[in-house]
């Protein structure tokens, strides 16, 4: 599930629809910090990221923080179980 | 476990030692956003917070983001399993 600026979206198709409907075509992410921790007995991983977003045609970068909860698959990979995104307004 | 500005600290006693050794006595938290999601089959809860910190004697507030992973106890309560804290420098 995804929480994007407070909006809650559940299910992979709904999340893809949301992300592809964002009102810009290009967005450059510059990562400032990445922190990881194991999330418990289910073998998941928490990833906490902060950085800057630069939208095409915009002069100023936007600061953001985002966390992902990655869960293991039986094939030895991971998928995104939780995703929370917030802009950090100055 | 706690990741505080990139420093990794494990175990409740070590975390208490870290938090009580921070070089200030008073700190006012102003919460701007709180997002929550269930974290999976183990019954945990992810909490993602952003806001401002005002240290005693400092004129300017510091922006921060922090996430907690709360895990259930058999007594029906929760405890903090993961805690990641970052300041958001402007």
Backbone of each chain as nested JSON, in Angstrom:
{
  "chains": [
    {"id": "A", "residues": [
      {"number": 1, "name": "UNK", "atoms": {"N": [0.853, -1.201, 0.0], "CA": [0.0, 0.0, 0.0], "C": [0.882, 1.242, 0.0]}},
      {"number": 2, "name": "UNK", "atoms": {"N": [0.301, 2.319, -0.506], "CA": [1.029, 3.578, -0.657], "C": [0.281, 4.668, 0.092]}},
      {"number": 3, "name": "UNK", "atoms": {"N": [1.024, 5.473, 0.853], "CA": [0.463, 6.71, 1.384], "C": [1.259, 7.848, 0.779]}},
      {"number": 4, "name": "UNK", "atoms": {"N": [0.615, 8.629, -0.077], "CA": [1.285, 9.673, -0.848], "C": [0.729, 11.014, -0.413]}},
      {"number": 5, "name": "UNK", "atoms": {"N": [1.536, 11.768, 0.321], "CA": [1.082, 13.055, 0.837], "C": [-0.252, 12.913, 1.574]}},
      {"number": 6, "name": "UNK", "atoms": {"N": [-0.366, 11.822, 2.334], "CA": [-1.553, 11.606, 3.141], "C": [-2.652, 10.835, 2.443]}},
      {"number": 7, "name": "UNK", "atoms": {"N": [-2.568, 10.692, 1.125], "CA": [-3.602, 9.945, 0.384], "C": [-3.281, 8.456, 0.426]}},
      {"number": 8, "name": "UNK", "atoms": {"N": [-4.246, 7.647, 0.85], "CA": [-4.017, 6.213, 1.02], "C": [-4.504, 5.447, -0.199]}},
      {"number": 9, "name": "UNK", "atoms": {"N": [-3.631, 4.621, -0.758], "CA": [-3.933, 3.884, -1.983], "C": [-3.503, 2.443, -1.772]}},
      {"number": 10, "name": "UNK", "atoms": {"N": [-4.393, 1.512, -2.081], "CA": [-4.121, 0.11, -1.808], "C": [-4.249, -0.707, -3.079]}},
      {"number": 11, "name": "UNK", "atoms": {"N": [-3.341, -1.675, -3.251], "CA": [-3.387, -2.562, -4.413], "C": [-2.459, -2.088, -5.505]}},
      {"number": 12, "name": "UNK", "atoms": {"N": [-1.76, -3.028, -6.137], "CA": [-0.713, -2.647, -7.079], "C": [-1.275, -1.861, -8.266]}},
      {"number": 13, "name": "UNK", "atoms": {"N": [-2.448, -2.257, -8.775], "CA": [-2.968, -1.539, -9.944], "C": [-3.361, -0.108, -9.574]}},
      {"number": 14, "name": "UNK", "atoms": {"N": [-3.97, 0.071, -8.409], "CA": [-4.324, 1.424, -7.972], "C": [-3.082, 2.286, -7.773]}},
      {"number": 15, "name": "UNK", "atoms": {"N": [-2.008, 1.662, -7.246], "CA": [-0.778, 2.418, -7.007], "C": [-0.134, 2.819, -8.327]}},
      {"number": 16, "name": "UNK", "atoms": {"N": [-0.11, 1.899, -9.288], "CA": [0.438, 2.239, -10.611], "C": [-0.385, 3.37, -11.23]}},
      {"number": 17, "name": "UNK", "atoms": {"N": [-1.705, 3.285, -11.117], "CA": [-2.552, 4.349, -11.671], "C": [-2.215, 5.701, -11.043]}},
      {"number": 18, "name": "UNK", "atoms": {"N": [-2.012, 5.709, -9.722], "CA": [-1.684, 6.97, -9.043], "C": [-0.342, 7.511, -9.519]}},
      {"number": 19, "name": "UNK", "atoms": {"N": [0.668, 6.653, -9.54], "CA": [2.016, 7.137, -9.862], "C": [2.117, 7.597, -11.315]}},
      {"number": 20, "name": "UNK", "atoms": {"N": [1.374, 6.933, -12.196], "CA": [1.444, 7.347, -13.606], "C": [0.551, 8.544, -13.892]}},
      {"number": 21, "name": "UNK", "atoms": {"N": [-0.314, 8.923, -12.923], "CA": [-1.186, 10.073, -13.154], "C": [-0.652, 11.343, -12.518]}},
      {"number": 22, "name": "UNK", "atoms": {"N": [0.539, 11.283, -11.915], "CA": [1.095, 12.492, -11.298], "C": [1.341, 13.546, -12.381]}},
      {"number": 23, "name": "UNK", "atoms": {"N": [1.092, 14.833, -12.05], "CA": [1.032, 15.86, -13.088], "C": [2.395, 16.391, -13.513]}},
      {"number": 24, "name": "UNK", "atoms": {"N": [3.338, 15.481, -13.773], "CA": [4.611, 15.9, -14.358], "C": [5.206, 14.671, -15.031]}},
      {"number": 25, "name": "UNK", "atoms": {"N": [6.066, 14.927, -16.0], "CA": [6.624, 13.829, -16.782], "C": [8.022, 13.452, -16.313]}},
      {"number": 26, "name": "UNK", "atoms": {"N": [8.761, 14.447, -15.834], "CA": [10.141, 14.178, -15.456], "C": [10.373, 14.644, -14.032]}},
      {"number": 27, "name": "UNK", "atoms": {"N": [11.127, 13.865, -13.295], "CA": [11.402, 14.189, -11.905], "C": [12.752, 13.571, -11.545]}},
      {"number": 28, "name": "UNK", "atoms": {"N": [13.708, 14.434, -11.173], "CA": [15.034, 13.927, -10.841], "C": [15.162, 13.788, -9.326]}},
      {"number": 29, "name": "UNK", "atoms": {"N": [15.429, 12.592, -8.85], "CA": [15.622, 12.343, -7.422], "C": [17.105, 12.45, -7.077]}},
      {"number": 30, "name": "UNK", "atoms": {"N": [17.413, 13.231, -6.068], "CA": [18.768, 13.246, -5.514], "C": [18.669, 12.751, -4.07]}},
      {"number": 31, "name": "UNK", "atoms": {"N": [19.268, 11.606, -3.806], "CA": [19.16, 10.972, -2.492], "C": [20.207, 11.557, -1.546]}},
      {"number": 32, "name": "UNK", "atoms": {"N": [19.78, 12.0, -0.381], "CA": [20.701, 12.558, 0.609], "C": [21.074, 11.516, 1.663]}},
      {"number": 33, "name": "UNK", "atoms": {"N": [20.088, 10.802, 2.175], "CA": [20.354, 9.785, 3.199], "C": [19.552, 8.521, 2.898]}},
      {"number": 34, "name": "UNK", "atoms": {"N": [20.127, 7.383, 3.253], "CA": [19.425, 6.093, 3.193], "C": [19.744, 5.347, 4.482]}},
      {"number": 35, "name": "UNK", "atoms": {"N": [18.704, 4.925, 5.199], "CA": [18.876, 4.116, 6.409], "C": [18.064, 2.83, 6.241]}},
      {"number": 36, "name": "UNK", "atoms": {"N": [18.637, 1.718, 6.665], "CA": [17.944, 0.425, 6.565], "C": [17.957, -0.28, 7.915]}},
      {"number": 37, "name": "UNK", "atoms": {"N": [16.88, -1.025, 8.174], "CA": [16.819, -1.9, 9.354], "C": [16.006, -3.135, 8.984]}},
      {"number": 38, "name": "UNK", "atoms": {"N": [16.358, -4.302, 9.518], "CA": [15.483, -5.454, 9.375], "C": [14.193, -5.2, 10.15]}},
      {"number": 39, "name": "UNK", "atoms": {"N": [13.058, -5.646, 9.595], "CA": [11.769, -5.262, 10.176], "C": [11.156, -6.337, 11.061]}},
      {"number": 40, "name": "UNK", "atoms": {"N": [11.837, -7.472, 11.255], "CA": [11.272, -8.446, 12.174], "C": [11.306, -9.861, 11.643]}},
      {"number": 41, "name": "UNK", "atoms": {"N": [10.534, -10.749, 12.286], "CA": [10.642, -12.181, 11.993], "C": [10.204, -12.568, 10.591]}},
      {"number": 42, "name": "UNK", "atoms": {"N": [9.425, -11.723, 9.902], "CA": [8.977, -12.103, 8.564], "C": [10.046, -11.86, 7.501]}},
      {"number": 43, "name": "UNK", "atoms": {"N": [11.217, -11.378, 7.91], "CA": [12.327, -11.238, 6.966], "C": [12.275, -9.993, 6.118]}},
      {"number": 44, "name": "UNK", "atoms": {"N": [11.472, -9.029, 6.527], "CA": [11.357, -7.794, 5.767], "C": [12.482, -6.819, 6.068]}},
      {"number": 45, "name": "UNK", "atoms": {"N": [12.482, -5.726, 5.332], "CA": [13.517, -4.701, 5.439], "C": [12.867, -3.332, 5.344]}},
      {"number": 46, "name": "UNK", "atoms": {"N": [13.223, -2.463, 6.283], "CA": [12.735, -1.087, 6.246], "C": [13.806, -0.195, 5.635]}},
      {"number": 47, "name": "UNK", "atoms": {"N": [13.409, 0.635, 4.694], "CA": [14.33, 1.56, 4.035], "C": [13.755, 2.958, 4.181]}},
      {"number": 48, "name": "UNK", "atoms": {"N": [14.577, 3.85, 4.706], "CA": [14.141, 5.225, 4.966], "C": [15.047, 6.152, 4.161]}},
      {"number": 49, "name": "UNK", "atoms": {"N": [14.45, 6.949, 3.277], "CA": [15.218, 7.747, 2.323], "C": [14.837, 9.213, 2.49]}},
      {"number": 50, "name": "UNK", "atoms": {"N": [15.816, 10.107, 2.399], "CA": [15.491, 11.522, 2.271], "C": [16.329, 12.128, 1.162]}},
      {"number": 51, "name": "UNK", "atoms": {"N": [15.83, 13.21, 0.597], "CA": [16.563, 13.834, -0.501], "C": [15.777, 14.947, -1.137]}},
      {"number": 52, "name": "UNK", "atoms": {"N": [16.13, 15.247, -2.379], "CA": [15.52, 16.35, -3.11], "C": [14.893, 15.851, -4.412]}},
      {"number": 53, "name": "UNK", "atoms": {"N": [13.803, 16.491, -4.792], "CA": [13.145, 16.245, -6.069], "C": [13.26, 17.496, -6.919]}},
      {"number": 54, "name": "UNK", "atoms": {"N": [13.673, 17.318, -8.159], "CA": [13.718, 18.444, -9.089], "C": [12.757, 18.138, -10.232]}},
      {"number": 55, "name": "UNK", "atoms": {"N": [11.682, 18.914, -10.314], "CA": [10.732, 18.726, -11.413], "C": [11.212, 19.508, -12.631]}},
      {"number": 56, "name": "UNK", "atoms": {"N": [10.93, 18.962, -13.809], "CA": [11.313, 19.63, -15.054], "C": [10.646, 20.998, -15.123]}},
      {"number": 57, "name": "UNK", "atoms": {"N": [11.43, 22.034, -15.395], "CA": [10.888, 23.379, -15.531], "C": [10.753, 24.132, -14.23]}},
      {"number": 58, "name": "UNK", "atoms": {"N": [11.039, 23.486, -13.1], "CA": [10.961, 24.164, -11.805], "C": [12.363, 24.554, -11.348]}},
      {"number": 59, "name": "UNK", "atoms": {"N": [12.477, 25.77, -10.8], "CA": [13.791, 26.244, -10.401], "C": [14.247, 25.611, -9.085]}},
      {"number": 60, "name": "UNK", "atoms": {"N": [13.319, 25.491, -8.161], "CA": [13.7, 25.06, -6.826], "C": [13.423, 23.571, -6.628]}},
      {"number": 61, "name": "UNK", "atoms": {"N": [14.309, 22.917, -5.895], "CA": [14.102, 21.515, -5.548], "C": [13.132, 21.419, -4.37]}},
      {"number": 62, "name": "UNK", "atoms": {"N": [12.439, 20.313, -4.294], "CA": [11.557, 20.004, -3.173], "C": [12.234, 18.938, -2.321]}},
      {"number": 63, "name": "UNK", "atoms": {"N": [12.208, 19.125, -1.013], "CA": [12.755, 18.101, -0.121], "C": [11.683, 17.043, 0.152]}},
      {"number": 64, "name": "UNK", "atoms": {"N": [12.112, 15.809, 0.255], "CA": [11.149, 14.746, 0.525], "C": [11.735, 13.726, 1.486]}},
      {"number": 65, "name": "UNK", "atoms": {"N": [10.856, 12.992, 2.133], "CA": [11.219, 11.809, 2.906], "C": [10.287, 10.686, 2.481]}},
      {"number": 66, "name": "UNK", "atoms": {"N": [10.81, 9.481, 2.444], "CA": [10.015, 8.347, 1.988], "C": [10.504, 7.093, 2.697]}},
      {"number": 67, "name": "UNK", "atoms": {"N": [9.575, 6.24, 3.063], "CA": [9.971, 4.947, 3.627], "C": [9.333, 3.812, 2.839]}},
      {"number": 68, "name": "UNK", "atoms": {"N": [10.086, 2.742, 2.716], "CA": [9.617, 1.526, 2.069], "C": [9.746, 0.369, 3.054]}},
      {"number": 69, "name": "UNK", "atoms": {"N": [8.763, -0.521, 3.033], "CA": [8.889, -1.783, 3.747], "C": [8.953, -2.875, 2.685]}},
      {"number": 70, "name": "UNK", "atoms": {"N": [10.107, -3.499, 2.556], "CA": [10.323, -4.538, 1.555], "C": [10.119, -5.893, 2.208]}},
      {"number": 71, "name": "UNK", "atoms": {"N": [9.317, -6.739, 1.569], "CA": [9.058, -8.085, 2.096], "C": [9.651, -9.115, 1.141]}},
      {"number": 72, "name": "UNK", "atoms": {"N": [10.158, -10.218, 1.683], "CA": [10.789, -11.219, 0.825], "C": [9.753, -12.041, 0.052]}},
      {"number": 73, "name": "UNK", "atoms": {"N": [10.148, -12.461, -1.131], "CA": [9.341, -13.39, -1.923], "C": [9.942, -14.782, -1.793]}},
      {"number": 74, "name": "UNK", "atoms": {"N": [9.178, -15.826, -2.086], "CA": [9.741, -17.182, -2.051], "C": [10.898, -17.361, -3.035]}},
      {"number": 75, "name": "UNK", "atoms": {"N": [10.964, -16.516, -4.068], "CA": [12.026, -16.626, -5.077], "C": [13.32, -15.937, -4.627]}},
      {"number": 76, "name": "UNK", "atoms": {"N": [13.367, -15.414, -3.41], "CA": [14.588, -14.777, -2.926], "C": [14.7, -13.315, -3.283]}},
      {"number": 77, "name": "UNK", "atoms": {"N": [13.625, -12.738, -3.774], "CA": [13.626, -11.321, -4.097], "C": [12.816, -10.563, -3.035]}},
      {"number": 78, "name": "UNK", "atoms": {"N": [12.556, -9.304, -3.277], "CA": [11.736, -8.502, -2.373], "C": [10.668, -7.76, -3.172]}},
      {"number": 79, "name": "UNK", "atoms": {"N": [9.568, -7.455, -2.516], "CA": [8.58, -6.569, -3.12], "C": [8.211, -5.484, -2.114]}},
      {"number": 80, "name": "UNK", "atoms": {"N": [7.677, -4.366, -2.623], "CA": [7.325, -3.228, -1.768], "C": [5.968, -3.5, -1.131]}},
      {"number": 81, "name": "UNK", "atoms": {"N": [5.962, -3.684, 0.188], "CA": [4.708, -3.928, 0.897], "C": [4.109, -2.608, 1.388]}},
      {"number": 82, "name": "UNK", "atoms": {"N": [4.951, -1.725, 1.914], "CA": [4.501, -0.407, 2.383], "C": [5.355, 0.676, 1.729]}},
      {"number": 83, "name": "UNK", "atoms": {"N": [4.737, 1.793, 1.425], "CA": [5.433, 2.933, 0.813], "C": [4.754, 4.19, 1.348]}},
      {"number": 84, "name": "UNK", "atoms": {"N": [5.497, 5.004, 2.065], "CA": [4.941, 6.265, 2.585], "C": [5.829, 7.405, 2.098]}},
      {"number": 85, "name": "UNK", "atoms": {"N": [5.217, 8.383, 1.447], "CA": [5.945, 9.496, 0.834], "C": [5.417, 10.81, 1.4]}},
      {"number": 86, "name": "UNK", "atoms": {"N": [6.353, 11.702, 1.731], "CA": [5.963, 13.044, 2.175], "C": [6.965, 14.067, 1.653]}},
      {"number": 87, "name": "UNK", "atoms": {"N": [6.457, 15.193, 1.185], "CA": [7.295, 16.356, 0.945], "C": [7.562, 17.05, 2.277]}},
      {"number": 88, "name": "UNK", "atoms": {"N": [8.76, 17.612, 2.41], "CA": [9.125, 18.354, 3.628], "C": [9.137, 19.841, 3.289]}},
      {"number": 89, "name": "UNK", "atoms": {"N": [8.033, 20.479, 3.508], "CA": [7.938, 21.902, 3.163], "C": [8.777, 22.733, 4.119]}},
      {"number": 90, "name": "UNK", "atoms": {"N": [9.443, 23.729, 3.563], "CA": [10.295, 24.591, 4.388], "C": [9.439, 25.635, 5.1]}}
    ]},
    {"id": "B", "residues": [
      {"number": 1, "name": "UNK", "atoms": {"N": [15.502, -1.462, 17.489], "CA": [16.773, -0.805, 17.167], "C": [16.521, 0.625, 16.699]}},
      {"number": 2, "name": "UNK", "atoms": {"N": [17.503, 1.452, 16.877], "CA": [17.391, 2.878, 16.559], "C": [18.478, 3.251, 15.56]}},
      {"number": 3, "name": "UNK", "atoms": {"N": [18.08, 3.991, 14.52], "CA": [19.07, 4.634, 13.654], "C": [18.863, 6.127, 13.811]}},
      {"number": 4, "name": "UNK", "atoms": {"N": [19.841, 6.798, 14.417], "CA": [19.722, 8.216, 14.753], "C": [20.749, 8.992, 13.95]}},
      {"number": 5, "name": "UNK", "atoms": {"N": [20.271, 9.723, 12.961], "CA": [21.173, 10.468, 12.092], "C": [22.275, 9.548, 11.534]}},
      {"number": 6, "name": "UNK", "atoms": {"N": [21.881, 8.326, 11.188], "CA": [22.807, 7.374, 10.573], "C": [23.535, 6.485, 11.551]}},
      {"number": 7, "name": "UNK", "atoms": {"N": [23.479, 6.825, 12.841], "CA": [24.161, 6.0, 13.852], "C": [23.247, 4.864, 14.279]}},
      {"number": 8, "name": "UNK", "atoms": {"N": [23.749, 3.633, 14.203], "CA": [22.938, 2.456, 14.494], "C": [23.158, 2.008, 15.929]}},
      {"number": 9, "name": "UNK", "atoms": {"N": [22.053, 1.851, 16.654], "CA": [22.112, 1.487, 18.067], "C": [21.103, 0.375, 18.307]}},
      {"number": 10, "name": "UNK", "atoms": {"N": [21.546, -0.676, 18.959], "CA": [20.686, -1.847, 19.14], "C": [20.549, -2.182, 20.621]}},
      {"number": 11, "name": "UNK", "atoms": {"N": [19.344, -2.568, 21.011], "CA": [19.096, -2.978, 22.396], "C": [18.541, -1.825, 23.202]}},
      {"number": 12, "name": "UNK", "atoms": {"N": [17.555, -2.13, 24.055], "CA": [16.835, -1.052, 24.735], "C": [17.75, -0.237, 25.64]}},
      {"number": 13, "name": "UNK", "atoms": {"N": [18.687, -0.906, 26.344], "CA": [19.545, -0.139, 27.248], "C": [20.468, 0.795, 26.476]}},
      {"number": 14, "name": "UNK", "atoms": {"N": [21.026, 0.315, 25.354], "CA": [21.879, 1.171, 24.533], "C": [21.097, 2.353, 23.974]}},
      {"number": 15, "name": "UNK", "atoms": {"N": [19.831, 2.107, 23.598], "CA": [19.009, 3.189, 23.04], "C": [18.694, 4.222, 24.119]}},
      {"number": 16, "name": "UNK", "atoms": {"N": [18.352, 3.761, 25.313], "CA": [18.102, 4.71, 26.409], "C": [19.357, 5.523, 26.696]}},
      {"number": 17, "name": "UNK", "atoms": {"N": [20.509, 4.855, 26.707], "CA": [21.762, 5.58, 26.947], "C": [21.985, 6.662, 25.895]}},
      {"number": 18, "name": "UNK", "atoms": {"N": [21.698, 6.337, 24.631], "CA": [21.882, 7.32, 23.559], "C": [20.936, 8.498, 23.741]}},
      {"number": 19, "name": "UNK", "atoms": {"N": [19.651, 8.197, 23.967], "CA": [18.659, 9.281, 24.018], "C": [18.874, 10.179, 25.227]}},
      {"number": 20, "name": "UNK", "atoms": {"N": [19.332, 9.594, 26.336], "CA": [19.545, 10.425, 27.516], "C": [20.881, 11.162, 27.475]}},
      {"number": 21, "name": "UNK", "atoms": {"N": [21.736, 10.816, 26.508], "CA": [23.032, 11.498, 26.409], "C": [23.025, 12.595, 25.352]}},
      {"number": 22, "name": "UNK", "atoms": {"N": [21.88, 12.851, 24.716], "CA": [21.84, 13.912, 23.708], "C": [22.145, 15.25, 24.376]}},
      {"number": 23, "name": "UNK", "atoms": {"N": [22.882, 16.116, 23.66], "CA": [23.439, 17.306, 24.321], "C": [22.461, 18.463, 24.448]}},
      {"number": 24, "name": "UNK", "atoms": {"N": [21.235, 18.183, 24.912], "CA": [20.313, 19.255, 25.235], "C": [19.316, 18.683, 26.239]}},
      {"number": 25, "name": "UNK", "atoms": {"N": [18.704, 19.582, 27.002], "CA": [17.797, 19.139, 28.054], "C": [16.341, 19.25, 27.648]}},
      {"number": 26, "name": "UNK", "atoms": {"N": [16.047, 20.242, 26.814], "CA": [14.661, 20.46, 26.44], "C": [14.536, 20.498, 24.93]}},
      {"number": 27, "name": "UNK", "atoms": {"N": [13.486, 19.904, 24.433], "CA": [13.26, 19.851, 23.001], "C": [11.758, 19.768, 22.77]}},
      {"number": 28, "name": "UNK", "atoms": {"N": [11.216, 20.773, 22.071], "CA": [9.776, 20.8, 21.82], "C": [9.511, 20.249, 20.421]}},
      {"number": 29, "name": "UNK", "atoms": {"N": [8.736, 19.167, 20.359], "CA": [8.349, 18.59, 19.072], "C": [7.021, 19.2, 18.612]}},
      {"number": 30, "name": "UNK", "atoms": {"N": [6.993, 19.674, 17.376], "CA": [5.739, 20.063, 16.741], "C": [5.523, 19.138, 15.552]}},
      {"number": 31, "name": "UNK", "atoms": {"N": [4.463, 18.328, 15.626], "CA": [4.209, 17.324, 14.596], "C": [3.438, 17.962, 13.438]}},
      {"number": 32, "name": "UNK", "atoms": {"N": [3.927, 17.789, 12.22], "CA": [3.246, 18.326, 11.04], "C": [2.398, 17.26, 10.357]}},
      {"number": 33, "name": "UNK", "atoms": {"N": [2.952, 16.063, 10.167], "CA": [2.212, 14.986, 9.509], "C": [2.434, 13.676, 10.256]}},
      {"number": 34, "name": "UNK", "atoms": {"N": [1.412, 12.833, 10.254], "CA": [1.506, 11.47, 10.77], "C": [0.82, 10.546, 9.766]}},
      {"number": 35, "name": "UNK", "atoms": {"N": [1.526, 9.536, 9.291], "CA": [0.947, 8.525, 8.405], "C": [1.159, 7.159, 9.049]}},
      {"number": 36, "name": "UNK", "atoms": {"N": [0.147, 6.295, 8.955], "CA": [0.238, 4.944, 9.518], "C": [-0.164, 3.915, 8.476]}},
      {"number": 37, "name": "UNK", "atoms": {"N": [0.469, 2.763, 8.545], "CA": [0.071, 1.607, 7.73], "C": [0.317, 0.34, 8.537]}},
      {"number": 38, "name": "UNK", "atoms": {"N": [-0.528, -0.681, 8.377], "CA": [-0.203, -1.984, 8.957], "C": [1.006, -2.564, 8.237]}},
      {"number": 39, "name": "UNK", "atoms": {"N": [1.892, -3.22, 8.983], "CA": [3.178, -3.629, 8.396], "C": [3.213, -5.083, 7.957]}},
      {"number": 40, "name": "UNK", "atoms": {"N": [2.117, -5.822, 8.099], "CA": [2.147, -7.182, 7.582], "C": [1.563, -8.2, 8.539]}},
      {"number": 41, "name": "UNK", "atoms": {"N": [1.84, -9.478, 8.268], "CA": [1.161, -10.56, 8.996], "C": [1.498, -10.622, 10.484]}},
      {"number": 42, "name": "UNK", "atoms": {"N": [2.605, -10.004, 10.916], "CA": [2.941, -10.09, 12.331], "C": [2.154, -9.094, 13.174]}},
      {"number": 43, "name": "UNK", "atoms": {"N": [1.283, -8.316, 12.554], "CA": [0.4, -7.431, 13.309], "C": [1.043, -6.12, 13.704]}},
      {"number": 44, "name": "UNK", "atoms": {"N": [2.141, -5.772, 13.069], "CA": [2.822, -4.525, 13.398], "C": [2.182, -3.323, 12.719]}},
      {"number": 45, "name": "UNK", "atoms": {"N": [2.701, -2.163, 13.069], "CA": [2.176, -0.892, 12.57], "C": [3.351, 0.028, 12.262]}},
      {"number": 46, "name": "UNK", "atoms": {"N": [3.331, 0.607, 11.065], "CA": [4.338, 1.588, 10.685], "C": [3.786, 2.983, 10.901]}},
      {"number": 47, "name": "UNK", "atoms": {"N": [4.559, 3.838, 11.548], "CA": [4.165, 5.217, 11.805], "C": [5.264, 6.122, 11.262]}},
      {"number": 48, "name": "UNK", "atoms": {"N": [4.862, 7.055, 10.427], "CA": [5.81, 7.953, 9.762], "C": [5.434, 9.378, 10.161]}},
      {"number": 49, "name": "UNK", "atoms": {"N": [6.356, 10.081, 10.779], "CA": [6.068, 11.393, 11.365], "C": [7.014, 12.429, 10.767]}},
      {"number": 50, "name": "UNK", "atoms": {"N": [6.516, 13.631, 10.497], "CA": [7.415, 14.742, 10.184], "C": [6.987, 15.958, 10.98]}},
      {"number": 51, "name": "UNK", "atoms": {"N": [7.934, 16.848, 11.207], "CA": [7.615, 18.028, 11.99], "C": [8.848, 18.855, 12.286]}},
      {"number": 52, "name": "UNK", "atoms": {"N": [8.726, 19.655, 13.334], "CA": [9.797, 20.57, 13.721], "C": [10.24, 20.305, 15.154]}},
      {"number": 53, "name": "UNK", "atoms": {"N": [11.535, 20.521, 15.378], "CA": [12.126, 20.439, 16.704], "C": [12.603, 21.824, 17.105]}},
      {"number": 54, "name": "UNK", "atoms": {"N": [12.249, 22.234, 18.309], "CA": [12.741, 23.514, 18.815], "C": [13.568, 23.225, 20.064]}},
      {"number": 55, "name": "UNK", "atoms": {"N": [14.861, 23.461, 19.966], "CA": [15.731, 23.262, 21.126], "C": [15.721, 24.515, 21.987]}},
      {"number": 56, "name": "UNK", "atoms": {"N": [15.834, 24.31, 23.302], "CA": [15.861, 25.441, 24.223], "C": [17.046, 26.345, 23.888]}},
      {"number": 57, "name": "UNK", "atoms": {"N": [16.787, 27.655, 23.767], "CA": [17.851, 28.606, 23.496], "C": [18.187, 28.78, 22.033]}},
      {"number": 58, "name": "UNK", "atoms": {"N": [17.58, 27.971, 21.153], "CA": [17.84, 28.1, 19.718], "C": [16.699, 28.873, 19.066]}},
      {"number": 59, "name": "UNK", "atoms": {"N": [17.055, 29.774, 18.151], "CA": [16.03, 30.605, 17.526], "C": [15.257, 29.831, 16.456]}},
      {"number": 60, "name": "UNK", "atoms": {"N": [15.97, 29.04, 15.673], "CA": [15.344, 28.394, 14.523], "C": [14.969, 26.958, 14.838]}},
      {"number": 61, "name": "UNK", "atoms": {"N": [13.834, 26.537, 14.295], "CA": [13.411, 25.149, 14.436], "C": [14.166, 24.284, 13.426]}},
      {"number": 62, "name": "UNK", "atoms": {"N": [14.331, 23.026, 13.773], "CA": [14.92, 22.037, 12.876], "C": [13.796, 21.138, 12.368]}},
      {"number": 63, "name": "UNK", "atoms": {"N": [13.81, 20.856, 11.073], "CA": [12.816, 19.939, 10.527], "C": [13.331, 18.503, 10.685]}},
      {"number": 64, "name": "UNK", "atoms": {"N": [12.409, 17.599, 10.962], "CA": [12.817, 16.206, 11.112], "C": [11.775, 15.287, 10.489]}},
      {"number": 65, "name": "UNK", "atoms": {"N": [12.234, 14.074, 10.175], "CA": [11.35, 12.971, 9.801], "C": [11.759, 11.769, 10.632]}},
      {"number": 66, "name": "UNK", "atoms": {"N": [10.78, 10.979, 11.005], "CA": [11.065, 9.831, 11.866], "C": [10.046, 8.748, 11.566]}},
      {"number": 67, "name": "UNK", "atoms": {"N": [10.5, 7.508, 11.568], "CA": [9.563, 6.4, 11.428], "C": [9.727, 5.414, 12.569]}},
      {"number": 68, "name": "UNK", "atoms": {"N": [8.599, 4.874, 12.981], "CA": [8.561, 3.846, 14.021], "C": [7.887, 2.6, 13.457]}},
      {"number": 69, "name": "UNK", "atoms": {"N": [8.405, 1.446, 13.834], "CA": [7.715, 0.193, 13.569], "C": [7.287, -0.372, 14.914]}},
      {"number": 70, "name": "UNK", "atoms": {"N": [5.978, -0.375, 15.145], "CA": [5.422, -0.843, 16.418], "C": [5.0, -2.293, 16.252]}},
      {"number": 71, "name": "UNK", "atoms": {"N": [5.416, -3.13, 17.167], "CA": [5.054, -4.551, 17.128], "C": [4.159, -4.872, 18.326]}},
      {"number": 72, "name": "UNK", "atoms": {"N": [3.18, -5.773, 18.124], "CA": [2.252, -6.085, 19.214], "C": [2.912, -6.959, 20.276]}},
      {"number": 73, "name": "UNK", "atoms": {"N": [2.458, -6.779, 21.5], "CA": [2.869, -7.651, 22.602], "C": [1.732, -8.617, 22.903]}},
      {"number": 74, "name": "UNK", "atoms": {"N": [2.008, -9.729, 23.563], "CA": [0.929, -10.651, 23.93], "C": [-0.122, -9.994, 24.83]}},
      {"number": 75, "name": "UNK", "atoms": {"N": [0.24, -8.916, 25.526], "CA": [-0.694, -8.247, 26.438], "C": [-1.616, -7.265, 25.706]}},
      {"number": 76, "name": "UNK", "atoms": {"N": [-1.514, -7.201, 24.37], "CA": [-2.394, -6.311, 23.628], "C": [-1.865, -4.903, 23.487]}},
      {"number": 77, "name": "UNK", "atoms": {"N": [-0.596, -4.694, 23.843], "CA": [0.007, -3.384, 23.691], "C": [0.987, -3.431, 22.501]}},
      {"number": 78, "name": "UNK", "atoms": {"N": [1.764, -2.396, 22.334], "CA": [2.769, -2.344, 21.284], "C": [4.104, -1.914, 21.875]}},
      {"number": 79, "name": "UNK", "atoms": {"N": [5.179, -2.327, 21.242], "CA": [6.497, -1.793, 21.604], "C": [7.209, -1.347, 20.335]}},
      {"number": 80, "name": "UNK", "atoms": {"N": [8.198, -0.47, 20.484], "CA": [8.929, 0.074, 19.341], "C": [10.001, -0.932, 18.932]}},
      {"number": 81, "name": "UNK", "atoms": {"N": [9.833, -1.505, 17.753], "CA": [10.817, -2.463, 17.237], "C": [11.879, -1.752, 16.391]}},
      {"number": 82, "name": "UNK", "atoms": {"N": [11.429, -0.821, 15.551], "CA": [12.358, -0.039, 14.724], "C": [12.083, 1.441, 14.926]}},
      {"number": 83, "name": "UNK", "atoms": {"N": [13.143, 2.235, 14.898], "CA": [13.033, 3.688, 15.054], "C": [14.14, 4.299, 14.2]}},
      {"number": 84, "name": "UNK", "atoms": {"N": [13.743, 5.076, 13.196], "CA": [14.742, 5.745, 12.343], "C": [14.45, 7.236, 12.371]}},
      {"number": 85, "name": "UNK", "atoms": {"N": [15.461, 8.018, 12.724], "CA": [15.315, 9.474, 12.884], "C": [16.296, 10.183, 11.972]}},
      {"number": 86, "name": "UNK", "atoms": {"N": [15.802, 11.227, 11.294], "CA": [16.678, 12.066, 10.476], "C": [16.245, 13.514, 10.572]}},
      {"number": 87, "name": "UNK", "atoms": {"N": [17.216, 14.41, 10.693], "CA": [16.955, 15.826, 10.485], "C": [16.898, 16.095, 8.981]}},
      {"number": 88, "name": "UNK", "atoms": {"N": [16.05, 17.038, 8.583], "CA": [15.937, 17.429, 7.177], "C": [16.569, 18.81, 7.025]}},
      {"number": 89, "name": "UNK", "atoms": {"N": [17.838, 18.814, 6.675], "CA": [18.535, 20.089, 6.56], "C": [18.051, 20.858, 5.337]}},
      {"number": 90, "name": "UNK", "atoms": {"N": [17.896, 22.15, 5.501], "CA": [17.418, 22.982, 4.379], "C": [18.574, 23.289, 3.427]}}
    ]}
  ]
}
